Amino acid sequence: MRWTSMLAIYVLFWAFSVFLVLPWGVRTTREVGGDYVAGQAESAPHDFRLGRLAIRVTIVATLLFVLFFANYRFGWVTPQMLDLFNREAVYNAV
């Protein structure tokens, strides 16, 4: 696999991980016991830490990419194994 393909796939994993990690550890103003700002949604986070979020997202994306790349190199799960409509080919291949 070319390094540019690896980079593109990593960026996709990173973008996916943002939505996966975003709700972790979020506390609203009501949960913290703080005061609302005019126009603030009740579900808005009380203290948004972009740096901590970026670190968490990078860790999760890196772990997912390492699993993906290891599967690519060692062939743990192949496209034929995921073929749900031709089950006989899957069982005969194993």
N, C-alpha and C positions, 0 to 999 in steps of 0.2 A: 504494500500500500504506500502510495506517495505521501510525503509529509504534508502537502497541501490538502489532500483528502483527510488526513488525520486531523489537521487543524480545523477544517470545516465541520467534521463530525464532533470534535470537542466543543466547538462553539454552539452547535445544536444541543449537545448535552448540557452545556452551561445555561443556555436560554431555558431549556426545560426545567432545570434544577431551580431556577429562580422561582417558578410557580410552585414547585414542590416544597421549597424551604421557607418561602415567605410567611406562612402562618405560624411557624415554630416560635414559641415564646412571646407571642404578641399579647400585650395587655392593653385593654382600653382605659380611657380616662376614668370610667366608673369603677373598674376593678382596682385601679390605683388609688382612687379617692380624690382625684384632682378636680380642678374647675374646668368647665368647657369654655372654649373660645367661641365667640360669635360666629355662627355659620359652620361649626365643626360637626361632622357626622358622629353619631353615638358609637359607631363601629370603628372609627379611626383609631390607629394606635396612639398611645399616649407619648411614647418616646421611640422614634424611628432611628435606628442605628445602621446607617448604610455600610459602614466598614465591617461590622460584625456580620451583616447579611452577606456581603461579598465574600468574606472568608468562608462562611458556611457553604455558600453556593459553590465556591471553587473546590472545596473538599468533596462535596457530594458529586459534582460533575466529574472530578478526577477519578473517584472510585468507580462510577458508572462507566467511564471511558476505558479504564483499565480492564474491567470485566468484558466490555465489548471487544477490545483489542485482543484479549486472551482468547475469547471465543473465535475471533477471526483467525488467529494463528493456529489454534489447536483443534478447531472444528467440533466443539462440544455439541452445539445445536446447529444443524444445517437446515437450509430451506426445505429440503425433502421431509425432514422430521415435522415441519409445521404444516404440511399439506394435509388438510383435514378431509379432503374430498377423495383422495386416492390412498386409502389406508393400507392396501395390500402392498403397494410399492414401498411404504415405510417399513412394514414388518419384514418384507423380503430383503431389504437393504441391510437390516441389522443382523 
